[in-house]
Amino acid sequence: MEWVALPDPFDFETRTNLRVWRPAAKQIFYDFPPQAAGTIAVSLGEQAGGGLSSPVVDWLDESLAEGVRLGASDLHFVREQGIMVLRYRIHGRFRPGPAVPAAFQEALIPRLKVMSGLDVAEERLPQDGSFERRLSGYRHDFRVSLLPGVEGEGAVLRILGGTTRQDAGLSLDEMGMPPILLAQLRGWAQRRAGIVLITGPTGSGKTTTLYSLLQELDRSQLKIVTLEDPVEYALEGAHQVQVNPEIGLTFAQGLRAILRHDPDVILVGEIRDRETAEIALRASLTGHLVLSTLHTNSAVGAFTRLHDMGIPAYLTADAVLGVLAQRLLGRTCRACGASDSACPICRGGGVDGRLAIFEGGPAEPLRTLVRGQASEEELSACLRDRGYPLLIHEAHRAVEEGRVPAFELRAAGLGT
């Protein structure tokens, strides 16, 4: 025997967890657009399993699952010319996703808001949240950012990890780091005072490198505390703290509290302001190993950025153990060699997966130059003369060896 029911755009769990009840939300829940109305057959067994399924819920789950299957880092719901489209960011590039059915477009963003614990009725201000979703038997974590626009709200979902938040999964040996730099990085991690800075743009794998380094430490003998926004991986044996500016838990405030817990190693997800930078650097001079990241274009750019934040040159010179920068470049498609526009693996894009390149070196030979606020060109030349790699050289070598197509250098700003 079958039962016939009109589809509800949200499932029972969503309705009971709705935090804000306003007329706009009420209309979305109970006055679902008539063009979406149809009939679905639901068996008695399915009803007993937890309520009716919803077309919007099912479509969104399928889209999320497809993004996970494709290895996407982000899902972008973008409004263009009055319609909503879905794009997956894979290996740093957009790939078209399934078309968002017209009947679902008004219900999709409110659905994401409820899943993320956000204000359903607020459409004028940006909002950020997160949710977990079980797809194909595994739990996945998504970070949600909503941004209002002239055509309506858009959404970006960052896929943080599958199954559970877990260790980064890569060992340092698997990253392809030049041996001279890898040896230095491991040496810095054995120190019990000083700060190591990893730089690069968003999405260049800085957090993965830091966690891979932490995995090599003896966590049974060290007090390791991390301060992040968000916490992307779980690290057994570490105390991990999620930044929450809305309640006053900023990086600076969290770092002050961490120092009262007598840590040996501190991971600060990102240095964004002078206050955080000064606390982190002074902590690194008082018996703590600090690992952190900055957004700069080069490894030695870390010194310039700290100086621009107002950090005295002498403090930077004394505290920093070493600097490292990294980029992710598209790896040459191993199926077609970036030469087949009809390749089913890279879909004509020429790349399949990504390759990390690195530059950097120790701060020791740079200290006099840093105190004198030398230019980045002078600092880079000093490291190069001592045999340390530069991004531009590593990128061109990867092209010459066929590991990266030439057009990737232009896209990364490392070639013409």
PyMOL commands that set and color helices and strands:
alter all, ss='L'
color gray80, all
select helices_A, chain A and resi 12-16+23-30+34-36+44-48+55-70+102-115+172-175+179-189+206-215+245-247+251-259+274-284+301-308+313-319+364-371+376-385+391-400+407-411
alter helices_A, ss='H'
color red, helices_A
select strands_A, chain A and resi 2-5+40-43+74-80+83-90+93-96+127-135+138-147+154-162+194-199+224-228+238-242+265-268+289-294+320-332+351-362
alter strands_A, ss='S'
color yellow, strands_A
deselect
rebuild
show_as cartoon
